[in-house]
Amino acid sequence: MSQITYFEEQLLEYPGRKVRKSQPRAFLNRCVNQGGGAILIPPRWAAREFCDPGLWIKARLCPEALTPAELKKLVRMFRNDEWWGFCLIVIATGSLLKKTGLPPFKEGISHAFASGEFMAMQDLIDADPDLVLGPDIVARSQEIMGYATALIVSKRFVNAGPIPFHFHFGTAPDGKEEVHDVIAQDNPSIPPWHNLCHAIGLDPESSDEDFLRCLQRWGQKGGNGVLDLAQWHRIPVGTGTFKCPPLLLHAPGAVATHECHFPKDQHGLVQDRFDEFADPALTPEMALGAAPEVDYPKGQRKDDWPYLMGKMDFDLNRRTDLMAAFFSPNAQADQFCDDGVNAFFSCHGACPGKLETAILRVEVKPGAKTTLRGLPSSGYCFLSQGKGRVAGLNLRLLNGLKFDGSIPREGAFLTHQLVTAGVPIENTGKEPFVVTIDLQKEVHLS
């Protein structure tokens, strides 16, 4: 067997840990054997240049991990406001290494961990896509993406205040649809009657000309005022999920939000100021710099406001039934409930049939255990509370995390091999063990 080779670089959050670049089949076998079919995926942390970390992030990370001296030496801008559980695509955050002017090494991209070292999860998929993803997902991802890969991104975000008003482009193949899930255990201090509203869509009485005038005020003192045109909606805690289709303007409020979306990372901001101390305001280049090439060709000016207006869907944004149309209440998942075990789905799309998004949450009481049989696809699981076993992995939600090379064990990829056999879950702690599973796009569910 040839010698194992490693990258010279390390993952920013896990200094001292080698990142392997050769022999993915052997590493996949090791991961699957050690995890009983589940692959340990330590989270990545990402920082949007226009965001600041909120309470859930600050509770999870030690102060030195939020603004560590070493990172300040390395990174021009690192405002940790996003926990990336599972991601196989290049993300656009604005963080740059001072030394090279480039983004951190494989920023945000998921790596499997076993025997003290990392390897990119996509490399493991390439080694045996049917084992990891399953034949149906392999075929669908090859059709959509051109290669075998997972069809989900799973993350959590929580900003110190509302995220700037923005939308995601919709032109295939770069259209991005996302589902927002406000998990109760991630928001213990927020009551069901909270008033932390999200700006979603535009006031039905607003006109195209009103919107254009806001864009034309870009960079003026006090901001461009686009939020004055917004509708405001409250997403309930722990009772369902909101699907945000492409081109729908939204500014999520300051709640910890789990987001599951299609594997693309792009956005267009229409709000020029996100912080009263941010001066100057966001430039159009910062606001629209992550637009896909199919929508913003090279050389297209970012402050060509009539051009941007032509990309908007004003009929969608002025709908008066946004919550009724795009909020999906939780549905009891009786087939996965057991003694001491409660489970529910939140789904979007035709059911029965092909689902656009399927999220399963399992809550296991202390001392209880179960085996999930009949999951419709491979997927990514993560914790919101407690500790326990998922397949062969001991997982635990941790606070006080540092970027010191220690490995959080709070998320894993459930391979097709595992879900076909059944996924054992056991609570080994003294509080509820809460596991969320993001299933693959377009799964079949009866």
C-alpha positions as CSV (number, residue, x, y, z in Angstrom):
1,M,0.0,0.0,0.0
2,S,1.3,3.5,-0.9
3,Q,2.3,5.9,1.8
4,I,-0.5,8.1,3.3
5,T,-0.2,11.7,2.3
6,Y,-1.6,14.8,4.1
7,F,-2.3,18.4,3.2
8,E,0.1,21.0,4.5
9,E,-2.8,23.1,5.7
10,Q,-5.0,22.4,8.7
11,L,-8.7,23.2,9.4
12,L,-8.9,26.6,11.1
13,E,-11.1,25.3,14.0
14,Y,-9.0,22.2,14.6
15,P,-5.3,23.2,14.8
16,G,-2.9,20.3,15.2
17,R,-5.1,17.8,13.4
18,K,-3.9,16.4,10.1
19,V,-6.1,16.4,7.0
20,R,-5.6,13.3,5.0
21,K,-5.5,13.5,1.2
22,S,-5.0,9.8,0.1
23,Q,-6.5,6.4,0.5
24,P,-10.2,7.4,1.0
25,R,-11.5,3.9,0.8
26,A,-9.4,2.8,3.8
27,F,-10.5,5.8,5.7
28,L,-14.1,5.3,4.9
29,N,-13.9,1.7,6.1
30,R,-12.4,3.0,9.3
31,C,-15.1,5.6,9.9
32,V,-17.9,3.1,9.2
33,N,-16.4,0.5,11.4
34,Q,-15.8,2.9,14.3
35,G,-19.3,4.4,14.0
36,G,-21.3,1.3,13.3
37,G,-22.3,2.9,9.9
38,A,-22.4,6.5,11.2
39,I,-19.6,8.8,10.3
40,L,-18.5,11.4,12.8
41,I,-18.6,14.9,11.3
42,P,-17.3,17.6,13.7
43,P,-19.0,21.0,13.0
44,R,-17.3,23.9,11.1
45,W,-17.9,27.5,12.0
46,A,-18.4,30.2,9.5
47,A,-18.5,34.0,9.6
48,R,-20.5,36.2,7.3
49,E,-18.8,39.6,7.0
50,F,-22.2,41.4,7.7
51,C,-23.2,39.4,10.8
52,D,-22.3,39.1,14.5
53,P,-22.8,36.1,16.8
54,G,-25.9,35.8,18.9
55,L,-26.7,34.2,22.2
56,W,-26.7,30.6,21.1
57,I,-23.3,30.9,19.6
58,K,-21.9,32.8,22.5
59,A,-23.2,30.1,24.9
60,R,-21.6,27.3,22.9
61,L,-18.2,28.9,22.4
62,C,-15.6,30.1,25.0
63,P,-14.9,33.8,24.7
64,E,-11.5,33.1,23.4
65,A,-13.0,30.9,20.6
66,L,-15.2,33.8,19.5
67,T,-12.3,36.3,19.1
68,P,-9.2,34.2,19.7
69,A,-5.9,36.1,19.4
70,E,-4.5,33.5,17.0
71,L,-7.5,33.9,14.7
72,K,-7.2,37.7,14.8
73,K,-3.7,37.3,13.6
74,L,-4.8,35.0,10.8
75,V,-8.2,36.2,9.6
76,R,-9.2,39.7,8.5
77,M,-12.8,39.2,9.5
78,F,-14.1,36.3,11.6
79,R,-17.5,37.1,13.1
80,N,-18.7,33.6,14.1
81,D,-22.5,33.5,13.6
82,E,-23.0,30.2,11.8
83,W,-22.5,26.6,12.9
84,W,-22.1,24.5,9.8
85,G,-23.0,20.9,10.6
86,F,-22.9,19.4,7.1
87,C,-21.7,21.1,4.0
88,L,-19.9,19.8,0.9
89,I,-19.8,23.0,-1.1
90,V,-17.6,26.1,-1.2
91,I,-19.2,28.9,0.9
92,A,-19.0,32.6,0.5
93,T,-18.4,34.4,3.9
94,G,-15.9,37.2,3.3
95,S,-13.4,35.8,5.8
96,L,-9.8,36.1,4.4
97,L,-6.4,35.1,5.7
98,K,-4.3,38.1,6.2
99,K,-1.2,36.3,4.9
100,T,-2.6,35.1,1.6
101,G,-5.7,37.2,1.1
102,L,-7.6,33.9,0.5
103,P,-10.4,32.2,2.4
104,P,-9.3,29.8,5.2
105,F,-8.4,26.3,4.0
106,K,-11.6,24.4,3.0
107,E,-13.7,26.8,5.0
108,G,-17.0,25.3,6.2
109,I,-16.6,22.1,4.3
110,S,-17.4,18.9,6.2
111,H,-14.7,16.5,7.1
112,A,-15.0,13.1,8.7
113,F,-13.0,12.4,11.8
114,A,-11.5,9.0,12.9
115,S,-8.3,7.9,14.6
116,G,-7.1,11.4,15.3
117,E,-7.3,12.8,11.7
118,F,-9.7,14.3,9.2
119,M,-10.6,13.6,5.6
120,A,-13.0,15.5,3.4
121,M,-16.5,13.9,3.4
122,Q,-16.8,14.2,-0.4
123,D,-13.7,12.1,-0.8
124,L,-15.4,9.3,1.2
125,I,-18.5,9.6,-1.0
126,D,-16.3,9.3,-4.1
127,A,-14.8,6.2,-2.7
128,D,-18.1,4.4,-2.4
129,P,-21.2,6.6,-3.2
130,D,-23.7,3.7,-3.0
131,L,-22.6,2.8,0.5
132,V,-22.6,6.3,1.8
133,L,-25.5,8.0,-0.1
134,G,-27.6,5.1,-1.5
135,P,-28.3,4.4,-5.2
136,D,-31.3,6.7,-5.5
137,I,-29.5,9.8,-4.1
138,V,-26.4,8.9,-6.3
139,A,-28.6,8.9,-9.4
140,R,-30.5,12.1,-8.5
141,S,-27.3,14.0,-7.5
142,Q,-25.6,13.0,-10.7
143,E,-28.6,14.3,-12.6
144,I,-28.7,17.6,-10.7
145,M,-25.1,18.3,-9.8
146,G,-23.2,16.2,-12.4
147,Y,-21.5,14.0,-9.8
148,A,-22.5,11.9,-6.7
149,T,-22.9,14.1,-3.7
150,A,-25.2,14.8,-0.8
151,L,-28.2,17.0,-1.7
152,I,-28.4,18.9,1.6
153,V,-26.6,21.6,3.6
154,S,-27.4,21.6,7.3
155,K,-26.4,24.5,9.6
156,R,-27.6,26.8,12.4
157,F,-27.3,30.5,12.4
158,V,-28.0,33.0,15.1
159,N,-27.2,36.7,14.7
160,A,-27.0,39.3,17.4
161,G,-29.8,41.1,15.6
162,P,-31.9,40.5,12.4
163,I,-29.8,39.4,9.5
164,P,-29.9,42.0,6.6
165,F,-32.8,41.8,4.2
166,H,-31.8,39.5,1.4
167,F,-32.9,36.9,-1.1
168,H,-31.4,33.9,-2.9
169,F,-31.3,33.7,-6.7
170,G,-33.5,31.1,-8.5
171,T,-32.0,30.5,-11.9
172,A,-31.1,26.8,-12.4
173,P,-28.8,25.2,-11.6
174,D,-27.9,27.7,-8.9
175,G,-31.3,28.3,-7.4
176,K,-31.3,28.1,-3.6
177,E,-34.3,27.1,-1.5
178,E,-34.0,26.9,2.3
179,V,-36.0,25.7,5.2
180,H,-35.9,27.5,8.6
181,D,-36.5,25.5,11.7
182,V,-36.6,27.2,15.1
183,I,-35.8,24.3,17.5
184,A,-37.2,24.6,21.0
185,Q,-34.1,23.2,22.7
186,D,-31.9,25.7,20.9
187,N,-34.0,28.6,22.2
188,P,-34.7,27.8,25.8
189,S,-35.2,31.4,26.8
190,I,-37.7,32.2,24.1
191,P,-41.3,31.5,25.0
192,P,-43.9,30.2,22.5
193,W,-45.5,33.7,22.5
194,H,-42.2,35.5,21.5
195,N,-42.3,38.6,19.3
196,L,-39.0,38.1,17.5
197,C,-40.4,38.6,14.1
198,H,-38.8,38.0,10.7
199,A,-39.0,40.4,7.8
200,I,-40.4,38.2,5.0
201,G,-41.6,39.6,1.7
202,L,-42.9,43.1,0.9
203,D,-45.9,45.0,2.0
204,P,-48.7,44.3,-0.6
205,E,-49.3,48.1,-0.8
206,S,-45.7,48.8,-1.8
207,S,-44.8,49.4,-5.4
208,D,-41.9,48.5,-7.6
209,E,-41.0,52.2,-7.6
210,D,-40.9,52.3,-3.8
211,F,-38.4,49.4,-3.8
212,L,-36.3,51.1,-6.5
213,R,-36.2,54.3,-4.6
214,C,-34.7,52.4,-1.6
215,L,-32.0,50.9,-3.7
216,Q,-31.2,54.3,-5.1
217,R,-30.7,55.6,-1.6
218,W,-27.9,53.0,-1.1
219,G,-25.2,54.2,1.3
220,Q,-27.1,57.3,2.5
221,K,-27.1,58.3,6.2
222,G,-29.6,56.2,8.1
223,G,-29.7,53.4,5.6
224,N,-31.8,52.9,2.5
225,G,-35.0,52.2,4.4
226,V,-35.9,49.0,2.6
227,L,-37.2,47.3,5.8
228,D,-40.0,49.9,5.9
229,L,-41.5,48.1,3.0
230,A,-41.3,44.6,4.6
231,Q,-44.0,42.3,5.9
232,W,-43.3,40.9,9.4
233,H,-44.1,37.4,10.5
234,R,-43.5,35.3,13.6
235,I,-42.1,31.8,13.1
236,P,-43.3,29.7,16.0
237,V,-40.8,27.8,18.2
238,G,-40.6,24.1,17.8
239,T,-43.9,23.6,15.9
240,G,-43.0,23.5,12.3
241,T,-40.7,24.9,9.6
242,F,-40.8,27.7,7.1
243,K,-39.7,27.2,3.5
244,C,-38.1,30.2,1.9
245,P,-38.3,29.8,-1.9
246,P,-35.8,31.5,-4.2
247,L,-36.3,35.2,-4.7
248,L,-38.4,35.7,-1.5
249,L,-36.9,38.5,0.6
250,H,-36.2,37.7,4.2
251,A,-34.4,38.9,7.3
252,P,-34.5,36.3,10.0
253,G,-34.8,37.6,13.6
254,A,-32.4,37.0,16.5
255,V,-33.4,33.4,17.2
256,A,-31.2,30.3,16.9
257,T,-32.4,28.8,13.6
258,H,-31.6,25.4,12.0
259,E,-31.5,25.7,8.3
260,C,-31.6,22.9,5.8
261,H,-31.1,23.9,2.1
262,F,-30.0,22.8,-1.3
263,P,-26.2,22.6,-1.8
264,K,-25.6,26.1,-3.1
265,D,-24.3,29.2,-1.2
266,Q,-25.3,32.5,-2.7
267,H,-27.3,35.5,-1.8
268,G,-28.2,39.1,-2.7
269,L,-28.6,41.7,0.0
270,V,-30.9,44.7,-0.6
271,Q,-30.3,46.3,2.8
272,D,-27.2,48.5,2.9
273,R,-26.7,48.9,6.6
274,F,-26.8,46.2,9.3
275,D,-25.1,48.0,12.2
276,E,-25.4,51.5,13.4
277,F,-21.7,51.6,13.8
278,A,-21.0,50.2,10.4
279,D,-19.7,53.1,8.4
280,P,-19.5,53.1,5.5
281,A,-22.5,50.9,4.9
282,L,-22.2,47.6,2.9
283,T,-21.1,48.3,-0.6
284,P,-23.1,46.9,-3.5
285,E,-20.1,44.7,-4.3
286,M,-20.3,43.2,-0.8
287,A,-24.1,42.9,-1.0
288,L,-24.2,41.2,-4.4
289,G,-20.7,39.7,-4.6
290,A,-22.0,36.2,-3.9
291,A,-24.5,36.2,-6.8
292,P,-24.1,33.3,-9.2
293,E,-22.6,33.9,-12.6
294,V,-25.8,32.9,-14.4
295,D,-27.6,35.8,-12.7
296,Y,-24.7,38.3,-12.5
297,P,-22.2,37.8,-15.3
298,K,-18.7,39.1,-14.9
299,G,-18.5,42.8,-15.5
300,Q,-22.2,43.4,-14.6
301,R,-22.2,46.4,-12.2
302,K,-23.6,45.5,-8.8
303,D,-25.2,49.0,-8.4
304,D,-27.2,48.7,-11.7
305,W,-30.5,48.8,-9.8
306,P,-32.8,48.4,-12.8
307,Y,-30.9,45.2,-13.6
308,L,-31.4,43.9,-10.0
309,M,-35.1,44.9,-10.3
310,G,-35.4,42.6,-13.3
311,K,-34.2,39.7,-11.1
312,M,-36.9,40.2,-8.4
313,D,-40.2,38.4,-8.1
314,F,-42.5,41.1,-6.8
315,D,-45.7,39.0,-7.1
316,L,-44.1,36.4,-4.8
317,N,-42.9,39.0,-2.3
318,R,-46.3,40.8,-2.1
319,R,-48.3,37.7,-1.5
320,T,-50.6,38.0,1.5
321,D,-50.6,34.3,2.4
322,L,-46.8,33.7,2.9
323,M,-47.1,31.8,6.2
324,A,-50.1,29.8,5.0
325,A,-48.3,28.9,1.8
326,F,-44.8,28.2,3.2
327,F,-45.1,27.1,6.8
328,S,-45.4,23.4,7.4
329,P,-46.6,22.2,10.9
330,N,-44.9,19.3,12.5
331,A,-46.6,15.9,11.9
332,Q,-46.3,13.0,14.3
333,A,-44.0,10.3,12.9
334,D,-45.9,7.3,14.5
335,Q,-43.6,4.8,12.8
336,F,-40.6,6.1,14.8
337,C,-42.4,6.6,18.2
338,D,-41.8,4.1,20.9
339,D,-41.9,3.7,24.7
340,G,-40.1,6.9,25.9
341,V,-39.5,8.0,22.3
342,N,-41.4,10.8,20.5
343,A,-40.7,11.6,16.8
344,F,-42.1,14.0,14.3
345,F,-41.5,15.2,10.7
346,S,-41.6,18.6,9.2
347,C,-41.8,18.2,5.4
348,H,-42.2,20.4,2.4
349,G,-43.4,19.0,-1.0
350,A,-45.9,16.3,-2.0
351,C,-46.6,13.7,0.6
352,P,-46.8,10.9,-0.2
353,G,-44.4,11.5,-3.1
354,K,-41.1,13.3,-3.6
355,L,-40.4,15.7,-0.8
356,E,-38.4,18.9,-1.3
357,T,-37.2,18.8,2.3
358,A,-37.8,16.3,5.1
359,I,-36.6,16.9,8.7
360,L,-37.1,14.2,11.4
361,R,-36.8,15.1,15.1
362,V,-36.5,12.3,17.7
363,E,-36.8,13.0,21.4
364,V,-35.6,10.2,23.6
365,K,-36.3,10.2,27.4
366,P,-33.5,9.2,29.8
367,G,-33.0,5.5,29.8
368,A,-35.0,4.9,26.7
369,K,-33.7,3.5,23.4
370,T,-35.1,2.7,19.9
371,T,-34.1,1.6,16.4
372,L,-35.2,3.8,13.5
373,R,-36.2,1.4,10.7
374,G,-37.4,2.5,7.4
375,L,-35.8,6.0,7.1
376,P,-36.3,7.1,3.5
377,S,-32.7,8.1,2.8
378,S,-29.3,8.6,4.2
379,G,-28.9,11.9,6.0
380,Y,-27.1,14.1,8.6
381,C,-28.0,14.1,12.3
382,F,-27.1,16.5,15.0
383,L,-28.0,17.2,18.6
384,S,-29.9,20.0,20.4
385,Q,-29.9,18.5,23.9
386,G,-28.4,15.7,26.0
387,K,-26.0,12.8,25.3
388,G,-26.4,9.3,24.0
389,R,-25.5,6.8,21.3
390,V,-26.4,7.0,17.6
391,A,-25.3,3.7,16.0
392,G,-21.8,3.2,17.2
393,L,-21.0,6.8,18.2
394,N,-21.2,8.4,21.6
395,L,-22.5,11.9,21.0
396,R,-23.0,14.8,23.3
397,L,-24.0,18.4,23.0
398,L,-21.2,20.5,24.4
399,N,-20.8,24.1,25.6
400,G,-17.5,26.0,26.2
401,L,-16.0,24.9,22.9
402,K,-12.5,26.2,21.9
403,F,-10.7,26.2,18.6
404,D,-7.9,24.2,20.2
405,G,-8.0,20.9,18.3
406,S,-10.5,19.2,20.6
407,I,-13.2,17.4,18.7
408,P,-16.9,18.0,19.4
409,R,-19.0,14.8,19.0
410,E,-22.5,16.2,18.2
411,G,-23.1,15.4,14.6
412,A,-22.8,12.4,12.2
413,F,-23.7,11.3,8.7
414,L,-26.0,8.3,8.7
415,T,-24.9,6.2,5.7
416,H,-27.2,4.3,3.4
417,Q,-25.7,1.1,4.8
418,L,-26.8,2.2,8.3
419,V,-30.3,3.4,7.5
420,T,-31.0,0.2,5.5
421,A,-30.1,-1.9,8.6
422,G,-31.8,0.5,11.1
423,V,-30.4,3.3,13.2
424,P,-30.0,2.5,17.0
425,I,-30.5,5.5,19.3
426,E,-30.1,5.4,23.0
427,N,-30.2,8.1,25.7
428,T,-27.3,7.6,28.1
429,G,-27.8,10.9,30.0
430,K,-30.2,12.4,32.6
431,E,-32.1,14.8,30.3
432,P,-33.9,14.3,27.0
433,F,-31.7,13.3,24.1
434,V,-32.9,15.4,21.1
435,V,-31.6,14.3,17.6
436,T,-32.6,16.0,14.4
437,I,-32.1,14.2,11.1
438,D,-31.9,16.2,7.8
439,L,-32.9,13.7,5.1
440,Q,-31.8,14.1,1.5
441,K,-33.7,16.2,-1.0
442,E,-36.5,14.5,-2.9
443,V,-36.8,11.5,-0.7
444,H,-39.8,9.2,-0.9
445,L,-42.0,9.2,2.1
446,S,-45.4,7.5,2.6
